[in-house]
């Protein structure tokens, strides 16, 4: 597969537009971003773009497998361009910082459910919640005041 964004779109049957290219580039440059953050990045590059156009582009890119949408409970959807593997995420409960986490053991152990109820499982989405090092340090330093 090509690394050129326009060719990537074509290879996935997606019409190449300046808006879609800008959205793809924004997600690539800022993993785990929200649609609003993507819109900010895109506006800085191409100027005016409607919120709906950003959502439409994100939807098409996610549906075609060019980006991944993760939807943590109680949080807005996040977008990233790390696709094609079955990694997970850890999210800070305080600041919302999100980072990738590889599967703990083996290649994709989480795809072997104890009971798959007849489903053919092709993806598992695991989200670990906790407190990031920066927020831990801030909490500890303010507790010592």
PyMOL commands that set and color helices and strands:
alter all, ss='L'
color gray80, all
select helices_A, chain A and resi 5-11+18-29+35-46+51-63+109-111+133-143
alter helices_A, ss='H'
color red, helices_A
select strands_A, chain A and resi 68-70+78-80+88-92+98-101+127-130
alter strands_A, ss='S'
color yellow, strands_A
deselect
rebuild
show_as cartoon
